Amino acid sequence: MGDKLLFIRDVAERLGRIEAQISWMIHKGTAPKSAMIAGRRMFRESDVEAFIEAAFAEAS
């Protein structure tokens, strides 16, 4: 079995943002990797965690 799938609201909560900001990040290409599945935007939990880790790596 693969990663847990997250909705935009889940990602927004993890990143401390509102859903509209995540949507804007998707539009700009700066959001964690995602895909449309059954008509809904989904994120793999590992991609969101990698996004967070990369942000900390850049800050060092």
DABELFEN-V429008 format. One record per residue. N is the residue number from 1. PSI is psi in degrees with one decimal (999 if undefined). OMEGA is omega in whole degrees, -180 to 180 (none if undefined). NEAR is the number of other ideal C-beta (glycine too) atoms within 10 Angstrom. Layout:
BEGIN
N:PSI:OMEGA:NEAR
N:PSI:OMEGA:NEAR
END
This chain:
BEGIN
1:147.5:-176:3
2:-163.0:178:7
3:158.6:170:12
4:139.7:178:11
5:138.5:-177:14
6:146.3:174:20
7:168.8:178:15
8:-42.1:-179:22
9:-35.6:179:11
10:-42.5:180:17
11:-42.1:178:24
12:-43.4:180:18
13:-44.1:-179:14
14:-33.9:-178:17
15:-1.0:180:17
16:35.8:-179:7
17:172.0:172:16
18:161.1:-177:13
19:-36.8:180:14
20:-35.5:179:10
21:-37.9:177:14
22:-41.8:177:24
23:-41.1:178:15
24:-40.3:177:13
25:-39.6:177:19
26:-46.8:179:16
27:-42.8:-179:9
28:-14.1:-178:8
29:21.3:-178:6
30:4.9:-180:9
31:164.5:172:22
32:154.9:180:22
33:136.9:-179:11
34:172.3:178:20
35:155.9:173:11
36:121.7:179:8
37:121.0:-179:9
38:37.8:176:5
39:7.4:179:5
40:143.6:178:10
41:124.0:-178:16
42:148.8:179:15
43:140.9:171:24
44:137.5:-179:17
45:-39.1:-179:16
46:-33.2:178:13
47:-37.1:178:17
48:-42.1:178:21
49:-40.1:178:13
50:-38.1:177:13
51:-44.5:180:18
52:-45.6:180:13
53:-39.5:179:10
54:-37.8:179:11
55:-40.6:178:10
56:-35.7:179:8
57:-38.9:179:8
58:-29.8:-177:7
59:-17.7:-177:6
60:999:none:4
END
